[in-house]
Amino acid sequence: MLWHNNKLFITSFAVVLLLGGVAAQDKNITCINCDKTDNCLKTPTATDITTCDAKTCFTRINDDQSISRGCLEESKVNECKEPNCISCTVGDKCNNQSICKSCNSDDDAKCAQTDATTAKQAICAKAETKCLVSVLQKKTERGCATEDNEKACTDEKTCKLCTGGACNVGIFPENRRKCFQCAETNADCANIKADSATLPCTQYVENDTCYMYASNETHVTRGCTSDVGEQNKCAKADDAKCKTCNANDCNNLSYKTEQTLKCVQCSDKDKCAWGQQASSAKVCEQKILYTSVGKCYTRTDADDVITRGCFYDLDEAGQKACDAGTSCTTCTDPNGCNNADGKSFTCIRCRSDRNQDCYAKADTIKGEKCTNAVESSADMKCFTGMWMPNVVIRGCLIDLEPRDQYICNNPKDETCTVCDSTNCNNKENSAAYLFLTNGLLPAVLFTLWRMK
């Protein structure tokens, strides 16, 4: 009798468990329900919540990369396949997975060269999964961050994490070099138009540079020096046809380009020999090869004629002679650098507090050109003066301000003397041995003098 009662109890308990399990299986699931809306991508919990007749939720990436979430009918469960569709059956609102942009610059250059807003989406494993954009070994990658990614992402220059639907967009790093990029097979590459667009370099290298390479006037290649493979025409650093530059959008030169520098231009035996005002320089009109550097020159001919001008206005023989330094000097500064006088006028330029020989052994110091242009014989004057406390200064009179030149030209002022020949201010001066108790005037005078 006891066994019969126990058997009945066990049977009843088993039936209760079975019915409870069936009831649990029959319980409807609650799913996030949205279709192609912004919230469906970024904040799915803010969208509609639906209790489904089915027992499965889904998150799907549509063909247009929009996102849909909702209830999945049993008959369509097998149609929901990763990676573009993920289903879940455990827990209400289980289809709340994070969405991230997913791409790799090895497979798609746009991953590095654009903000990636058109890149493919990826469904992450969890709602709390963060999105990642990083550069590693020059490559750019975007996707769902793993735990290892999060631990390793410590340098904001090469890695960035974010939370929210497809938040891992934007050029990264922001300071990525931008260059014109086109192949010689593209006819438009020979002459960059005003509306032509530049792109960030595909490979990320800090302080990357742009390049231009031309086989001839119609076959031109432009790109980033970090480019890999045959497309990088400047892989060899010593290639004479390769021109590099280190600023955004800088590789936009034409095969023959306008010169940007100005040169003093004159030729005679008199006025041209004297120093010239840099402001009188004129733009060089000759176009030059894109790899060439604009230069000015000053040349002394056999008949003592001084000629100044733009280097590329000379014929080939003249250019070779100037490059060899045969009675010719060149310079590359932008505005009137060839303005120095051709009379070889120099003065001793020194201060005794910086060079002890300036005090009484100035004849052992080599003369230097004046800072300002010596434009006539009237400018060929040197000075020696005293600056309180007991400091001797020597230099070119023309380098002083007009009022200070007036003081030095005053024969009654013993604190400063003037002479008018090359390096004439190399002699001992009685003023150098005077200790001036009232040194205000000399101090005003010589603090204005430029020691260059």
Buried (B, 14 or more C-beta within 10 A) or exposed (E): EEEEEEEEEEEEEEEEEEEEEEEEEEEEBBBBBBBEBEBBBBBBEEBBEBEBEBBBBBBBBEEEBBBBBBBBEEEBBEEBEEEBBBBBEEEBBBBBBBBBBBBBBEEBBBBBBBEBEEBBBBBBEEEEBBBBBBBEEBBBBBBBBBEEBBEBBEEEEBBBBBEBBBBBBBBBBEBBBBBBBBBBEEEEBBBBEEEBEBBBBBBBBEEBBBBBBBEEEEBBBBBBBBBEEEEBBBBEEEEEBBBBBEEBBBBBBBBEBEBEBBBBBBEEEEEBBBBBEBEEBEEBEEBBBBBBEBBBBBBBEEEEBBBBBBBBBBEEEBBEBBEEEEEBBBBEBBBBBBBBBBBEBBBBBBBBBEBEEBBBEBEEBEBBBBBBBBBEEEBBBBBBBBBBEBBBBBBBBBBBEEEBBEBBBEEEBBBBBBBEEBBBBBBBBEBBEEEBEEBEBBBBBBEEBEEE
